[in-house]
Amino acid sequence: MTIATLQAPAPRTPLQEFWYYFKGNKGAVSGLVFIIVICLMALFADVVAPHSPSDQARDALLLPPAWMEGGNWAYVLGTDDVGRDILSRIIHGARLSLSVGLVAVTASLFMGILLGLVAGYCKGVVDTIIMRIVDIMLAMPSLLLAIAIVAVLGPSIVNAALAISIVSLPHYVRLTRAATMAEMSRDYVTSSRVIGASPLRLMFICILPNCVAPLIVQATLGFSSAILDMAALGFLGLGAQPPTPEWGSMLADALQFVQRAWWVVTFPGLMILLTVLAFNLMGDGLRDALDPKLKQ
Amino acid sequence: MLRFIGRRLLQAMFVLLIISVISFMIQDKLGDPVQQMVGQSVPQQDRLALQQDLGLNDPLLVQYGRFLGRALQGDLGTSYYYKEATLDIILSRLPATLELSFSALVLVILLATPLGVVAAIHPKSLLSRAILIFSTLGLSVPIFIVAVFLMYFFAIEWRLLPSFGRGETTWVMGLWQSGLFNKDGLLHLLLPSFSLAFVLTPMFIRLIRAEMIDALQSEYIRYAWSKGISASRIYFVHALKNTMLPVITVAGIQVGTLVAYTILTESIFQWPGMGLLFMEAVTRVDVPLISAYLMVVGVIFVVTNTVVDLVYSLVNPRVRLPGYGS
């Protein structure tokens, strides 16, 4: 009789485990794929786009999409009222929307982590002051606050991105603070403190890496709300100024032609919807994968 | 209880104070009142004198004190464009916005409650999945796209509903200009309030579904089943009652969000409310009007939030404890 040696399967690394849960969620994976495609499209916009986003084809105004009667395969998704190729404008718009999202999310993530860590670590008066300010910011609806900030600073992309990052700050502060407070009571933090780690080391090297999971999820969802808010500001004429190809302002410019040319409104709108949806789906998937406790 | 009310009111006052500081800073930073008041030909000396008369050379704190004193008396400045008191202009537009937000809120509750309950009763069924997909999609679609498409189909393609304005209005008790009491006004209300309702409906469907699933698993529901009470009564009377408490609280808090989103809806449907007024003020750089709008909306938020908190503390006394929920 031979004894079959049973081998324990090699334990999965955290990354493998994360991927195992993540890939089970079809919505999240399709969101990820879509986001990768959009990112590539934005990176290589100059190569991918068939035309320049500001080229005006005077002989092809309000041309319908190629598959419709009167369409032209040179302009796959048709042209707008001054003969600019809609596909090219959407591709270049992706570059703008994603970079605004990236700047806004990075800025508020950075500030939020800093304030949240300090509030959670120091407690007491500092904590009270920071949290009161955060509460006041949360008392205002974010869109209104963003519009007010842009109204004060003047309409431009940079100011819109700034406004969006200020508006989304409270969420990051609260998340980081809550996670920091929870970690502070753990033994490993106490032991490093006993060894004599400096407050900075405690904050950024001991505690922060253990608070990252909820922040990643919030940042992904923050991306989608940044893109939505940016489109809303653009739509109101407070974001990107013409002729910059921005999805929200493209939609607003085309509104008067909606009766004659549905495509000038539909495609930018569809693009906003799909991108935001992709980020939302991926955020949900990330949350489930990073924190199995939250799974229903 | 008294301590809780006191603390809550103190907090509300503090937020209002901050809002007034922001409004003051906007007035101070943007635009030069002297430039607005006199023409190009007025010599520099007279300008400086006027500056002195208006108190623009006083320390900022003194200026802010004066601003606050006037604000407390209901004087929020004079609009550059309309040449009228900003508060009067805003208050004349307030009924339109409040009616729009209120009917949107009613629509949200009417739409989200049945959908959320159905999605909770049979979580695995095809219908529930469709409802969930709809709510995920709804969270991702910008409200202005919904509004544009509603307008395109209902007003332009099928010509069923009016696409802009408020239609006929009637005066209620000589104070309130209302569009709720005649057919034309109600028809005009339909499209804007539906698109505004779209902001919150997906979120409420998810909220009601989650609360309902929780309620259905509790002991008292099992007891109700064992007593042989009919299914519809269990779902819509016993379970729903306990589901609605958090929903109504969230609804109260979200009134502020609705008021903010009226800026978008009103600009699209040319609804003559505060939001449209605010956007016009932004494009005209009508600083006193912008700052007054922020003050008025800030007061609306603070009042609704405080009232919701106080009412909630009556229903659920646990929140009165200082450390609860943090």
Interface residues (C-beta under 8 A of the other chain):
Chain A: R132 I136 A139 M140 P141 L143 L144 I147 A148 A151 V152 S224 L228 A231 A232 F235 L236 G237 L238 G248 L251 L255 V258 Q259 W262 V265 G269 I272 L273 V276 L277 N280 L281
Chain B: F14 V15 I18 I22 I26 K29 L30 T136 L137 L139 S140 V141 P142 I143 F144 I145 V148 F149 Y152 I156 G256 T257 V259 A260 Y261 I263 L264 S267 F278 M279 V282 T283 I290 L294 V297 G298 F301 V302 N305
